[in-house]
Amino acid sequence: MTRPMSTLMNNDAQPNPQDIDTELVHRAKAGQMDAFDLLVQRHSERAFRAAMSIVKSREDAEEVVQDAFLRVFRNLGKSRREPVSLPG
């Protein structure tokens, strides 16, 4: 059974970040756009920093990140594997 989004994000037990991402991916695959929005919020800053380290231009980095998240969104239904967490 799927937990309500509020308990997923505000649990006193502090769930593992990978568990949160896995749950959000499952929800996004099921069509819950708020879950995909949360995934973007959780990972956009790190994605932006990675893009900036490569392209060195704020505008280009923003475009790279936007394109990456768009590709993720378009391919959500194609993925059968569990999500993989990236280091730090």
PDB file with SEQRES, HELIX, SHEET and CRYST1 records, atoms N, CA, C and O in Angstrom:
SEQRES   1 A   88  MET THR ARG PRO MET SER THR LEU MET ASN ASN ASP ALA          
SEQRES   2 A   88  GLN PRO ASN PRO GLN ASP ILE ASP THR GLU LEU VAL HIS          
SEQRES   3 A   88  ARG ALA LYS ALA GLY GLN MET ASP ALA PHE ASP LEU LEU          
SEQRES   4 A   88  VAL GLN ARG HIS SER GLU ARG ALA PHE ARG ALA ALA MET          
SEQRES   5 A   88  SER ILE VAL LYS SER ARG GLU ASP ALA GLU GLU VAL VAL          
SEQRES   6 A   88  GLN ASP ALA PHE LEU ARG VAL PHE ARG ASN LEU GLY LYS          
SEQRES   7 A   88  SER ARG ARG GLU PRO VAL SER LEU PRO GLY                      
HELIX    1 AA1 MET A    5  MET A    9  1                                   5    
HELIX    2 AA2 PRO A   17  LYS A   29  1                                  13    
HELIX    3 AA3 MET A   33  VAL A   55  1                                  23    
HELIX    4 AA4 ARG A   58  ASN A   75  1                                  18    
HELIX    5 AA5 LEU A   76  LYS A   78  5                                   3    
CRYST1    1.000    1.000    1.000  90.00  90.00  90.00 P 1           1          
ATOM      1  N   MET A   1       0.842  -1.176   0.000  1.00  0.00           N  
ATOM      2  CA  MET A   1       0.000   0.000   0.000  1.00  0.00           C  
ATOM      3  C   MET A   1       0.894   1.248   0.000  1.00  0.00           C  
ATOM      4  O   MET A   1       1.921   1.285   0.677  1.00  0.00           O  
ATOM      5  N   THR A   2       0.506   2.229  -0.737  1.00  0.00           N  
ATOM      6  CA  THR A   2       1.272   3.460  -0.857  1.00  0.00           C  
ATOM      7  C   THR A   2       0.941   4.403   0.286  1.00  0.00           C  
ATOM      8  O   THR A   2      -0.222   4.634   0.615  1.00  0.00           O  
ATOM      9  N   ARG A   3       2.013   4.950   0.891  1.00  0.00           N  
ATOM     10  CA  ARG A   3       1.815   5.908   1.984  1.00  0.00           C  
ATOM     11  C   ARG A   3       1.425   7.267   1.410  1.00  0.00           C  
ATOM     12  O   ARG A   3       1.796   7.587   0.281  1.00  0.00           O  
ATOM     13  N   PRO A   4       0.679   8.073   2.177  1.00  0.00           N  
ATOM     14  CA  PRO A   4       0.380   9.433   1.719  1.00  0.00           C  
ATOM     15  C   PRO A   4       1.676  10.224   1.538  1.00  0.00           C  
ATOM     16  O   PRO A   4       2.649  10.001   2.258  1.00  0.00           O  
ATOM     17  N   MET A   5       1.686  11.134   0.588  1.00  0.00           N  
ATOM     18  CA  MET A   5       2.888  11.914   0.284  1.00  0.00           C  
ATOM     19  C   MET A   5       3.387  12.657   1.516  1.00  0.00           C  
ATOM     20  O   MET A   5       4.597  12.773   1.712  1.00  0.00           O  
ATOM     21  N   SER A   6       2.487  13.158   2.342  1.00  0.00           N  
ATOM     22  CA  SER A   6       2.910  13.912   3.521  1.00  0.00           C  
ATOM     23  C   SER A   6       3.696  13.035   4.488  1.00  0.00           C  
ATOM     24  O   SER A   6       4.667  13.504   5.082  1.00  0.00           O  
ATOM     25  N   THR A   7       3.305  11.782   4.661  1.00  0.00           N  
ATOM     26  CA  THR A   7       4.050  10.907   5.566  1.00  0.00           C  
ATOM     27  C   THR A   7       5.373  10.488   4.959  1.00  0.00           C  
ATOM     28  O   THR A   7       6.333  10.225   5.684  1.00  0.00           O  
ATOM     29  N   LEU A   8       5.433  10.423   3.672  1.00  0.00           N  
ATOM     30  CA  LEU A   8       6.677  10.063   3.000  1.00  0.00           C  
ATOM     31  C   LEU A   8       7.735  11.128   3.221  1.00  0.00           C  
ATOM     32  O   LEU A   8       8.905  10.808   3.429  1.00  0.00           O  
ATOM     33  N   MET A   9       7.335  12.392   3.177  1.00  0.00           N  
ATOM     34  CA  MET A   9       8.293  13.480   3.264  1.00  0.00           C  
ATOM     35  C   MET A   9       8.492  14.001   4.680  1.00  0.00           C  
ATOM     36  O   MET A   9       9.505  14.652   4.934  1.00  0.00           O  
ATOM     37  N   ASN A  10       7.579  13.750   5.618  1.00  0.00           N  
ATOM     38  CA  ASN A  10       7.652  14.336   6.955  1.00  0.00           C  
ATOM     39  C   ASN A  10       7.581  13.274   8.046  1.00  0.00           C  
ATOM     40  O   ASN A  10       6.907  13.469   9.058  1.00  0.00           O  
ATOM     41  N   ASN A  11       8.249  12.190   7.855  1.00  0.00           N  
ATOM     42  CA  ASN A  11       8.225  11.108   8.824  1.00  0.00           C  
ATOM     43  C   ASN A  11       9.262  11.369   9.907  1.00  0.00           C  
ATOM     44  O   ASN A  11      10.400  11.732   9.608  1.00  0.00           O  
ATOM     45  N   ASP A  12       8.872  11.184  11.164  1.00  0.00           N  
ATOM     46  CA  ASP A  12       9.805  11.374  12.276  1.00  0.00           C  
ATOM     47  C   ASP A  12      10.978  10.412  12.206  1.00  0.00           C  
ATOM     48  O   ASP A  12      12.058  10.723  12.709  1.00  0.00           O  
ATOM     49  N   ALA A  13      10.792   9.258  11.598  1.00  0.00           N  
ATOM     50  CA  ALA A  13      11.847   8.248  11.511  1.00  0.00           C  
ATOM     51  C   ALA A  13      12.897   8.604  10.464  1.00  0.00           C  
ATOM     52  O   ALA A  13      13.879   7.874  10.327  1.00  0.00           O  
ATOM     53  N   GLN A  14      12.733   9.677   9.733  1.00  0.00           N  
ATOM     54  CA  GLN A  14      13.668  10.111   8.687  1.00  0.00           C  
ATOM     55  C   GLN A  14      14.001   8.967   7.723  1.00  0.00           C  
ATOM     56  O   GLN A  14      15.046   8.331   7.859  1.00  0.00           O  
ATOM     57  N   PRO A  15      13.131   8.704   6.760  1.00  0.00           N  
ATOM     58  CA  PRO A  15      13.364   7.605   5.827  1.00  0.00           C  
ATOM     59  C   PRO A  15      14.629   7.827   5.004  1.00  0.00           C  
ATOM     60  O   PRO A  15      15.078   8.957   4.814  1.00  0.00           O  
ATOM     61  N   ASN A  16      15.175   6.754   4.534  1.00  0.00           N  
ATOM     62  CA  ASN A  16      16.343   6.772   3.677  1.00  0.00           C  
ATOM     63  C   ASN A  16      16.013   7.571   2.412  1.00  0.00           C  
ATOM     64  O   ASN A  16      14.968   7.338   1.805  1.00  0.00           O  
ATOM     65  N   PRO A  17      16.885   8.517   1.993  1.00  0.00           N  
ATOM     66  CA  PRO A  17      16.614   9.302   0.778  1.00  0.00           C  
ATOM     67  C   PRO A  17      16.380   8.434  -0.456  1.00  0.00           C  
ATOM     68  O   PRO A  17      15.565   8.783  -1.310  1.00  0.00           O  
ATOM     69  N   GLN A  18      17.087   7.304  -0.558  1.00  0.00           N  
ATOM     70  CA  GLN A  18      16.881   6.426  -1.706  1.00  0.00           C  
ATOM     71  C   GLN A  18      15.487   5.807  -1.671  1.00  0.00           C  
ATOM     72  O   GLN A  18      14.859   5.628  -2.715  1.00  0.00           O  
ATOM     73  N   ASP A  19      15.001   5.477  -0.466  1.00  0.00           N  
ATOM     74  CA  ASP A  19      13.646   4.946  -0.343  1.00  0.00           C  
ATOM     75  C   ASP A  19      12.618   5.980  -0.779  1.00  0.00           C  
ATOM     76  O   ASP A  19      11.631   5.648  -1.436  1.00  0.00           O  
ATOM     77  N   ILE A  20      12.855   7.229  -0.412  1.00  0.00           N  
ATOM     78  CA  ILE A  20      11.955   8.303  -0.834  1.00  0.00           C  
ATOM     79  C   ILE A  20      11.951   8.407  -2.349  1.00  0.00           C  
ATOM     80  O   ILE A  20      10.887   8.475  -2.965  1.00  0.00           O  
ATOM     81  N   ASP A  21      13.139   8.421  -2.959  1.00  0.00           N  
ATOM     82  CA  ASP A  21      13.220   8.531  -4.417  1.00  0.00           C  
ATOM     83  C   ASP A  21      12.554   7.347  -5.105  1.00  0.00           C  
ATOM     84  O   ASP A  21      11.863   7.519  -6.110  1.00  0.00           O  
ATOM     85  N   THR A  22      12.758   6.151  -4.571  1.00  0.00           N  
ATOM     86  CA  THR A  22      12.124   4.961  -5.156  1.00  0.00           C  
ATOM     87  C   THR A  22      10.612   5.094  -5.123  1.00  0.00           C  
ATOM     88  O   THR A  22       9.934   4.817  -6.112  1.00  0.00           O  
ATOM     89  N   GLU A  23      10.088   5.520  -3.985  1.00  0.00           N  
ATOM     90  CA  GLU A  23       8.635   5.709  -3.863  1.00  0.00           C  
ATOM     91  C   GLU A  23       8.140   6.790  -4.821  1.00  0.00           C  
ATOM     92  O   GLU A  23       7.097   6.629  -5.456  1.00  0.00           O  
ATOM     93  N   LEU A  24       8.875   7.879  -4.925  1.00  0.00           N  
ATOM     94  CA  LEU A  24       8.472   8.959  -5.828  1.00  0.00           C  
ATOM     95  C   LEU A  24       8.488   8.504  -7.284  1.00  0.00           C  
ATOM     96  O   LEU A  24       7.604   8.874  -8.056  1.00  0.00           O  
ATOM     97  N   VAL A  25       9.469   7.717  -7.662  1.00  0.00           N  
ATOM     98  CA  VAL A  25       9.522   7.197  -9.036  1.00  0.00           C  
ATOM     99  C   VAL A  25       8.320   6.305  -9.307  1.00  0.00           C  
ATOM    100  O   VAL A  25       7.686   6.418 -10.356  1.00  0.00           O  
ATOM    101  N   HIS A  26       8.002   5.417  -8.364  1.00  0.00           N  
ATOM    102  CA  HIS A  26       6.825   4.552  -8.549  1.00  0.00           C  
ATOM    103  C   HIS A  26       5.559   5.380  -8.708  1.00  0.00           C  
ATOM    104  O   HIS A  26       4.719   5.082  -9.557  1.00  0.00           O  
ATOM    105  N   ARG A  27       5.423   6.419  -7.895  1.00  0.00           N  
ATOM    106  CA  ARG A  27       4.242   7.280  -7.984  1.00  0.00           C  
ATOM    107  C   ARG A  27       4.210   8.069  -9.292  1.00  0.00           C  
ATOM    108  O   ARG A  27       3.155   8.236  -9.903  1.00  0.00           O  
ATOM    109  N   ALA A  28       5.373   8.548  -9.709  1.00  0.00           N  
ATOM    110  CA  ALA A  28       5.432   9.285 -10.971  1.00  0.00           C  
ATOM    111  C   ALA A  28       5.064   8.370 -12.135  1.00  0.00           C  
ATOM    112  O   ALA A  28       4.355   8.781 -13.053  1.00  0.00           O  
ATOM    113  N   LYS A  29       5.543   7.134 -12.095  1.00  0.00           N  
ATOM    114  CA  LYS A  29       5.181   6.163 -13.139  1.00  0.00           C  
ATOM    115  C   LYS A  29       3.678   5.920 -13.174  1.00  0.00           C  
ATOM    116  O   LYS A  29       3.105   5.648 -14.229  1.00  0.00           O  
ATOM    117  N   ALA A  30       3.046   6.021 -12.005  1.00  0.00           N  
ATOM    118  CA  ALA A  30       1.600   5.814 -11.908  1.00  0.00           C  
ATOM    119  C   ALA A  30       0.815   7.062 -12.293  1.00  0.00           C  
ATOM    120  O   ALA A  30      -0.415   7.074 -12.227  1.00  0.00           O  
ATOM    121  N   GLY A  31       1.533   8.121 -12.699  1.00  0.00           N  
ATOM    122  CA  GLY A  31       0.862   9.320 -13.182  1.00  0.00           C  
ATOM    123  C   GLY A  31       0.693  10.429 -12.162  1.00  0.00           C  
ATOM    124  O   GLY A  31       0.014  11.416 -12.444  1.00  0.00           O  
ATOM    125  N   GLN A  32       1.279  10.302 -11.006  1.00  0.00           N  
ATOM    126  CA  GLN A  32       1.156  11.344  -9.986  1.00  0.00           C  
ATOM    127  C   GLN A  32       2.210  12.425 -10.248  1.00  0.00           C  
ATOM    128  O   GLN A  32       3.379  12.280  -9.893  1.00  0.00           O  
ATOM    129  N   MET A  33       1.767  13.492 -10.869  1.00  0.00           N  
ATOM    130  CA  MET A  33       2.688  14.563 -11.265  1.00  0.00           C  
ATOM    131  C   MET A  33       3.362  15.232 -10.075  1.00  0.00           C  
ATOM    132  O   MET A  33       4.495  15.697 -10.190  1.00  0.00           O  
ATOM    133  N   ASP A  34       2.682  15.286  -8.936  1.00  0.00           N  
ATOM    134  CA  ASP A  34       3.312  15.897  -7.768  1.00  0.00           C  
ATOM    135  C   ASP A  34       4.539  15.100  -7.328  1.00  0.00           C  
ATOM    136  O   ASP A  34       5.482  15.675  -6.784  1.00  0.00           O  
ATOM    137  N   ALA A  35       4.538  13.803  -7.553  1.00  0.00           N  
ATOM    138  CA  ALA A  35       5.697  12.976  -7.223  1.00  0.00           C  
ATOM    139  C   ALA A  35       6.868  13.328  -8.135  1.00  0.00           C  
ATOM    140  O   ALA A  35       8.003  13.433  -7.670  1.00  0.00           O  
ATOM    141  N   PHE A  36       6.604  13.510  -9.420  1.00  0.00           N  
ATOM    142  CA  PHE A  36       7.688  13.896 -10.329  1.00  0.00           C  
ATOM    143  C   PHE A  36       8.201  15.286  -9.965  1.00  0.00           C  
ATOM    144  O   PHE A  36       9.408  15.527  -9.986  1.00  0.00           O  
ATOM    145  N   ASP A  37       7.302  16.188  -9.634  1.00  0.00           N  
ATOM    146  CA  ASP A  37       7.718  17.530  -9.209  1.00  0.00           C  
ATOM    147  C   ASP A  37       8.648  17.467  -7.998  1.00  0.00           C  
ATOM    148  O   ASP A  37       9.636  18.197  -7.928  1.00  0.00           O  
ATOM    149  N   LEU A  38       8.326  16.592  -7.048  1.00  0.00           N  
ATOM    150  CA  LEU A  38       9.192  16.440  -5.871  1.00  0.00           C  
ATOM    151  C   LEU A  38      10.563  15.874  -6.253  1.00  0.00           C  
ATOM    152  O   LEU A  38      11.583  16.284  -5.699  1.00  0.00           O  
ATOM    153  N   LEU A  39      10.583  14.934  -7.197  1.00  0.00           N  
ATOM    154  CA  LEU A  39      11.869  14.408  -7.674  1.00  0.00           C  
ATOM    155  C   LEU A  39      12.721  15.518  -8.276  1.00  0.00           C  
ATOM    156  O   LEU A  39      13.922  15.602  -8.020  1.00  0.00           O  
ATOM    157  N   VAL A  40      12.095  16.358  -9.069  1.00  0.00           N  
ATOM    158  CA  VAL A  40      12.816  17.482  -9.675  1.00  0.00           C  
ATOM    159  C   VAL A  40      13.342  18.406  -8.583  1.00  0.00           C  
ATOM    160  O   VAL A  40      14.502  18.815  -8.621  1.00  0.00           O  
ATOM    161  N   GLN A  41      12.499  18.735  -7.614  1.00  0.00           N  
ATOM    162  CA  GLN A  41      12.935  19.607  -6.512  1.00  0.00           C  
ATOM    163  C   GLN A  41      14.106  18.996  -5.750  1.00  0.00           C  
ATOM    164  O   GLN A  41      15.056  19.694  -5.395  1.00  0.00           O  
ATOM    165  N   ARG A  42      14.035  17.706  -5.506  1.00  0.00           N  
ATOM    166  CA  ARG A  42      15.074  17.037  -4.726  1.00  0.00           C  
ATOM    167  C   ARG A  42      16.414  16.965  -5.456  1.00  0.00           C  
ATOM    168  O   ARG A  42      17.460  16.917  -4.810  1.00  0.00           O  
ATOM    169  N   HIS A  43      16.400  16.958  -6.785  1.00  0.00           N  
ATOM    170  CA  HIS A  43      17.637  16.698  -7.523  1.00  0.00           C  
ATOM    171  C   HIS A  43      18.092  17.818  -8.449  1.00  0.00           C  
ATOM    172  O   HIS A  43      19.174  17.727  -9.030  1.00  0.00           O  
ATOM    173  N   SER A  44      17.303  18.860  -8.599  1.00  0.00           N  
ATOM    174  CA  SER A  44      17.655  19.896  -9.572  1.00  0.00           C  
ATOM    175  C   SER A  44      18.917  20.670  -9.188  1.00  0.00           C  
ATOM    176  O   SER A  44      19.718  21.002 -10.062  1.00  0.00           O  
ATOM    177  N   GLU A  45      19.109  20.958  -7.916  1.00  0.00           N  
ATOM    178  CA  GLU A  45      20.297  21.725  -7.523  1.00  0.00           C  
ATOM    179  C   GLU A  45      21.578  20.949  -7.819  1.00  0.00           C  
ATOM    180  O   GLU A  45      22.538  21.510  -8.348  1.00  0.00           O  
ATOM    181  N   ARG A  46      21.593  19.666  -7.479  1.00  0.00           N  
ATOM    182  CA  ARG A  46      22.785  18.853  -7.737  1.00  0.00           C  
ATOM    183  C   ARG A  46      22.999  18.678  -9.239  1.00  0.00           C  
ATOM    184  O   ARG A  46      24.136  18.701  -9.711  1.00  0.00           O  
ATOM    185  N   ALA A  47      21.914  18.504  -9.987  1.00  0.00           N  
ATOM    186  CA  ALA A  47      22.026  18.382 -11.438  1.00  0.00           C  
ATOM    187  C   ALA A  47      22.573  19.675 -12.040  1.00  0.00           C  
ATOM    188  O   ALA A  47      23.394  19.651 -12.958  1.00  0.00           O  
ATOM    189  N   PHE A  48      22.105  20.802 -11.508  1.00  0.00           N  
ATOM    190  CA  PHE A  48      22.580  22.092 -12.002  1.00  0.00           C  
ATOM    191  C   PHE A  48      24.075  22.266 -11.720  1.00  0.00           C  
ATOM    192  O   PHE A  48      24.826  22.714 -12.586  1.00  0.00           O  
ATOM    193  N   ARG A  49      24.501  21.912 -10.508  1.00  0.00           N  
ATOM    194  CA  ARG A  49      25.935  22.023 -10.179  1.00  0.00           C  
ATOM    195  C   ARG A  49      26.779  21.144 -11.099  1.00  0.00           C  
ATOM    196  O   ARG A  49      27.843  21.561 -11.556  1.00  0.00           O  
ATOM    197  N   ALA A  50      26.313  19.946 -11.366  1.00  0.00           N  
ATOM    198  CA  ALA A  50      27.045  19.050 -12.263  1.00  0.00           C  
ATOM    199  C   ALA A  50      27.110  19.638 -13.668  1.00  0.00           C  
ATOM    200  O   ALA A  50      28.161  19.611 -14.309  1.00  0.00           O  
ATOM    201  N   ALA A  51      25.993  20.166 -14.140  1.00  0.00           N  
ATOM    202  CA  ALA A  51      25.974  20.767 -15.483  1.00  0.00           C  
ATOM    203  C   ALA A  51      26.890  21.980 -15.547  1.00  0.00           C  
ATOM    204  O   ALA A  51      27.609  22.163 -16.529  1.00  0.00           O  
ATOM    205  N   MET A  52      26.868  22.812 -14.503  1.00  0.00           N  
ATOM    206  CA  MET A  52      27.735  23.999 -14.480  1.00  0.00           C  
ATOM    207  C   MET A  52      29.209  23.618 -14.518  1.00  0.00           C  
ATOM    208  O   MET A  52      30.018  24.320 -15.126  1.00  0.00           O  
ATOM    209  N   SER A  53      29.558  22.527 -13.881  1.00  0.00           N  
ATOM    210  CA  SER A  53      30.958  22.111 -13.870  1.00  0.00           C  
ATOM    211  C   SER A  53      31.426  21.676 -15.249  1.00  0.00           C  
ATOM    212  O   SER A  53      32.626  21.627 -15.518  1.00  0.00           O  
ATOM    213  N   ILE A  54      30.489  21.366 -16.107  1.00  0.00           N  
ATOM    214  CA  ILE A  54      30.837  20.915 -17.456  1.00  0.00           C  
ATOM    215  C   ILE A  54      30.730  22.043 -18.472  1.00  0.00           C  
ATOM    216  O   ILE A  54      31.650  22.259 -19.260  1.00  0.00           O  
ATOM    217  N   VAL A  55      29.602  22.769 -18.458  1.00  0.00           N  
ATOM    218  CA  VAL A  55      29.354  23.750 -19.527  1.00  0.00           C  
ATOM    219  C   VAL A  55      29.787  25.170 -19.183  1.00  0.00           C  
ATOM    220  O   VAL A  55      29.996  25.982 -20.084  1.00  0.00           O  
ATOM    221  N   LYS A  56      29.924  25.483 -17.899  1.00  0.00           N  
ATOM    222  CA  LYS A  56      30.434  26.774 -17.408  1.00  0.00           C  
ATOM    223  C   LYS A  56      29.542  27.982 -17.684  1.00  0.00           C  
ATOM    224  O   LYS A  56      29.924  29.107 -17.361  1.00  0.00           O  
ATOM    225  N   SER A  57      28.397  27.784 -18.256  1.00  0.00           N  
ATOM    226  CA  SER A  57      27.469  28.876 -18.538  1.00  0.00           C  
ATOM    227  C   SER A  57      26.156  28.587 -17.828  1.00  0.00           C  
ATOM    228  O   SER A  57      25.599  27.497 -17.965  1.00  0.00           O  
ATOM    229  N   ARG A  58      25.657  29.564 -17.066  1.00  0.00           N  
ATOM    230  CA  ARG A  58      24.415  29.374 -16.322  1.00  0.00           C  
ATOM    231  C   ARG A  58      23.253  29.011 -17.260  1.00  0.00           C  
ATOM    232  O   ARG A  58      22.495  28.081 -16.983  1.00  0.00           O  
ATOM    233  N   GLU A  59      23.122  29.733 -18.344  1.00  0.00           N  
ATOM    234  CA  GLU A  59      22.016  29.482 -19.282  1.00  0.00           C  
ATOM    235  C   GLU A  59      22.119  28.085 -19.887  1.00  0.00           C  
ATOM    236  O   GLU A  59      21.119  27.375 -19.998  1.00  0.00           O  
ATOM    237  N   ASP A  60      23.336  27.693 -20.278  1.00  0.00           N  
ATOM    238  CA  ASP A  60      23.508  26.360 -20.853  1.00  0.00           C  
ATOM    239  C   ASP A  60      23.245  25.280 -19.812  1.00  0.00           C  
ATOM    240  O   ASP A  60      22.639  24.254 -20.120  1.00  0.00           O  
ATOM    241  N   ALA A  61      23.696  25.505 -18.587  1.00  0.00           N  
ATOM    242  CA  ALA A  61      23.468  24.532 -17.517  1.00  0.00           C  
ATOM    243  C   ALA A  61      21.970  24.381 -17.243  1.00  0.00           C  
ATOM    244  O   ALA A  61      21.489  23.261 -17.069  1.00  0.00           O  
ATOM    245  N   GLU A  62      21.238  25.476 -17.204  1.00  0.00           N  
ATOM    246  CA  GLU A  62      19.792  25.408 -16.992  1.00  0.00           C  
ATOM    247  C   GLU A  62      19.122  24.606 -18.106  1.00  0.00           C  
ATOM    248  O   GLU A  62      18.214  23.815 -17.851  1.00  0.00           O  
ATOM    249  N   GLU A  63      19.573  24.815 -19.327  1.00  0.00           N  
ATOM    250  CA  GLU A  63      19.000  24.083 -20.461  1.00  0.00           C  
ATOM    251  C   GLU A  63      19.325  22.598 -20.381  1.00  0.00           C  
ATOM    252  O   GLU A  63      18.475  21.754 -20.665  1.00  0.00           O  
ATOM    253  N   VAL A  64      20.556  22.281 -19.995  1.00  0.00           N  
ATOM    254  CA  VAL A  64      20.962  20.878 -19.847  1.00  0.00           C  
ATOM    255  C   VAL A  64      20.100  20.185 -18.800  1.00  0.00           C  
ATOM    256  O   VAL A  64      19.620  19.073 -19.021  1.00  0.00           O  
ATOM    257  N   VAL A  65      19.904  20.841 -17.660  1.00  0.00           N  
ATOM    258  CA  VAL A  65      19.101  20.259 -16.584  1.00  0.00           C  
ATOM    259  C   VAL A  65      17.656  20.085 -17.033  1.00  0.00           C  
ATOM    260  O   VAL A  65      17.048  19.044 -16.784  1.00  0.00           O  
ATOM    261  N   GLN A  66      17.114  21.084 -17.682  1.00  0.00           N  
ATOM    262  CA  GLN A  66      15.730  20.990 -18.169  1.00  0.00           C  
ATOM    263  C   GLN A  66      15.591  19.831 -19.158  1.00  0.00           C  
ATOM    264  O   GLN A  66      14.639  19.055 -19.083  1.00  0.00           O  
ATOM    265  N   ASP A  67      16.538  19.720 -20.076  1.00  0.00           N  
ATOM    266  CA  ASP A  67      16.501  18.621 -21.047  1.00  0.00           C  
ATOM    267  C   ASP A  67      16.611  17.262 -20.356  1.00  0.00           C  
ATOM    268  O   ASP A  67      15.935  16.307 -20.738  1.00  0.00           O  
ATOM    269  N   ALA A  68      17.461  17.186 -19.345  1.00  0.00           N  
ATOM    270  CA  ALA A  68      17.636  15.921 -18.625  1.00  0.00           C  
ATOM    271  C   ALA A  68      16.347  15.501 -17.930  1.00  0.00           C  
ATOM    272  O   ALA A  68      15.932  14.346 -18.033  1.00  0.00           O  
ATOM    273  N   PHE A  69      15.710  16.437 -17.222  1.00  0.00           N  
ATOM    274  CA  PHE A  69      14.472  16.088 -16.536  1.00  0.00           C  
ATOM    275  C   PHE A  69      13.344  15.787 -17.526  1.00  0.00           C  
ATOM    276  O   PHE A  69      12.483  14.953 -17.244  1.00  0.00           O  
ATOM    277  N   LEU A  70      13.342  16.443 -18.655  1.00  0.00           N  
ATOM    278  CA  LEU A  70      12.344  16.137 -19.679  1.00  0.00           C  
ATOM    279  C   LEU A  70      12.534  14.714 -20.206  1.00  0.00           C  
ATOM    280  O   LEU A  70      11.560  13.990 -20.413  1.00  0.00           O  
ATOM    281  N   ARG A  71      13.780  14.320 -20.420  1.00  0.00           N  
ATOM    282  CA  ARG A  71      14.063  12.950 -20.872  1.00  0.00           C  
ATOM    283  C   ARG A  71      13.632  11.932 -19.819  1.00  0.00           C  
ATOM    284  O   ARG A  71      13.058  10.892 -20.143  1.00  0.00           O  
ATOM    285  N   VAL A  72      13.913  12.242 -18.570  1.00  0.00           N  
ATOM    286  CA  VAL A  72      13.486  11.348 -17.484  1.00  0.00           C  
ATOM    287  C   VAL A  72      11.968  11.197 -17.511  1.00  0.00           C  
ATOM    288  O   VAL A  72      11.449  10.083 -17.448  1.00  0.00           O  
ATOM    289  N   PHE A  73      11.271  12.302 -17.604  1.00  0.00           N  
ATOM    290  CA  PHE A  73       9.809  12.271 -17.611  1.00  0.00           C  
ATOM    291  C   PHE A  73       9.273  11.450 -18.781  1.00  0.00           C  
ATOM    292  O   PHE A  73       8.388  10.612 -18.609  1.00  0.00           O  
ATOM    293  N   ARG A  74       9.814  11.696 -19.959  1.00  0.00           N  
ATOM    294  CA  ARG A  74       9.348  10.972 -21.155  1.00  0.00           C  
ATOM    295  C   ARG A  74       9.608   9.476 -21.083  1.00  0.00           C  
ATOM    296  O   ARG A  74       8.892   8.688 -21.701  1.00  0.00           O  
ATOM    297  N   ASN A  75      10.630   9.083 -20.331  1.00  0.00           N  
ATOM    298  CA  ASN A  75      11.021   7.676 -20.291  1.00  0.00           C  
ATOM    299  C   ASN A  75      10.632   6.963 -19.003  1.00  0.00           C  
ATOM    300  O   ASN A  75      11.030   5.818 -18.791  1.00  0.00           O  
ATOM    301  N   LEU A  76       9.872   7.610 -18.152  1.00  0.00           N  
ATOM    302  CA  LEU A  76       9.470   6.985 -16.891  1.00  0.00           C  
ATOM    303  C   LEU A  76       8.813   5.624 -17.096  1.00  0.00           C  
ATOM    304  O   LEU A  76       9.146   4.665 -16.399  1.00  0.00           O  
ATOM    305  N   GLY A  77       7.918   5.536 -18.008  1.00  0.00           N  
ATOM    306  CA  GLY A  77       7.192   4.291 -18.231  1.00  0.00           C  
ATOM    307  C   GLY A  77       8.023   3.192 -18.847  1.00  0.00           C  
ATOM    308  O   GLY A  77       7.622   2.028 -18.817  1.00  0.00           O  
ATOM    309  N   LYS A  78       9.165   3.526 -19.401  1.00  0.00           N  
ATOM    310  CA  LYS A  78      10.019   2.532 -20.058  1.00  0.00           C  
ATOM    311  C   LYS A  78      10.955   1.830 -19.095  1.00  0.00           C  
ATOM    312  O   LYS A  78      11.441   0.737 -19.386  1.00  0.00           O  
ATOM    313  N   SER A  79      11.209   2.443 -17.961  1.00  0.00           N  
ATOM    314  CA  SER A  79      12.162   1.898 -17.001  1.00  0.00           C  
ATOM    315  C   SER A  79      11.537   0.767 -16.202  1.00  0.00           C  
ATOM    316  O   SER A  79      10.417   0.889 -15.707  1.00  0.00           O  
ATOM    317  N   ARG A  80      12.264  -0.327 -16.080  1.00  0.00           N  
ATOM    318  CA  ARG A  80      11.792  -1.451 -15.271  1.00  0.00           C  
ATOM    319  C   ARG A  80      12.652  -1.644 -14.033  1.00  0.00           C  
ATOM    320  O   ARG A  80      12.256  -2.344 -13.102  1.00  0.00           O  
ATOM    321  N   ARG A  81      13.804  -1.040 -14.020  1.00  0.00           N  
ATOM    322  CA  ARG A  81      14.726  -1.179 -12.901  1.00  0.00           C  
ATOM    323  C   ARG A  81      14.346  -0.241 -11.762  1.00  0.00           C  
ATOM    324  O   ARG A  81      13.601   0.723 -11.942  1.00  0.00           O  
ATOM    325  N   GLU A  82      14.872  -0.549 -10.607  1.00  0.00           N  
ATOM    326  CA  GLU A  82      14.738   0.356  -9.471  1.00  0.00           C  
ATOM    327  C   GLU A  82      15.653   1.545  -9.740  1.00  0.00           C  
ATOM    328  O   GLU A  82      16.689   1.383 -10.385  1.00  0.00           O  
ATOM    329  N   PRO A  83      15.297   2.731  -9.263  1.00  0.00           N  
ATOM    330  CA  PRO A  83      16.152   3.903  -9.462  1.00  0.00           C  
ATOM    331  C   PRO A  83      17.490   3.722  -8.748  1.00  0.00           C  
ATOM    332  O   PRO A  83      17.585   3.047  -7.723  1.00  0.00           O  
ATOM    333  N   VAL A  84      18.509   4.339  -9.317  1.00  0.00           N  
ATOM    334  CA  VAL A  84      19.847   4.283  -8.753  1.00  0.00           C  
ATOM    335  C   VAL A  84      20.165   5.651  -8.169  1.00  0.00           C  
ATOM    336  O   VAL A  84      19.952   6.677  -8.815  1.00  0.00           O  
ATOM    337  N   SER A  85      20.674   5.658  -6.945  1.00  0.00           N  
ATOM    338  CA  SER A  85      21.062   6.922  -6.324  1.00  0.00           C  
ATOM    339  C   SER A  85      22.470   7.295  -6.744  1.00  0.00           C  
ATOM    340  O   SER A  85      23.356   6.444  -6.819  1.00  0.00           O  
ATOM    341  N   LEU A  86      22.664   8.567  -7.014  1.00  0.00           N  
ATOM    342  CA  LEU A  86      23.979   9.070  -7.341  1.00  0.00           C  
ATOM    343  C   LEU A  86      24.671   9.516  -6.060  1.00  0.00           C  
ATOM    344  O   LEU A  86      24.012   9.973  -5.126  1.00  0.00           O  
ATOM    345  N   PRO A  87      25.986   9.388  -6.010  1.00  0.00           N  
ATOM    346  CA  PRO A  87      26.694   9.819  -4.801  1.00  0.00           C  
ATOM    347  C   PRO A  87      26.543  11.318  -4.562  1.00  0.00           C  
ATOM    348  O   PRO A  87      26.430  12.106  -5.501  1.00  0.00           O  
ATOM    349  N   GLY A  88      26.546  11.688  -3.291  1.00  0.00           N  
ATOM    350  CA  GLY A  88      26.525  12.987  -2.728  1.00  0.00           C  
ATOM    351  C   GLY A  88      26.210  14.193  -3.359  1.00  0.00           C  
ATOM    352  O   GLY A  88      26.238  15.247  -2.725  1.00  0.00           O  
TER     353      GLY A  88                                                      
END                                                                             
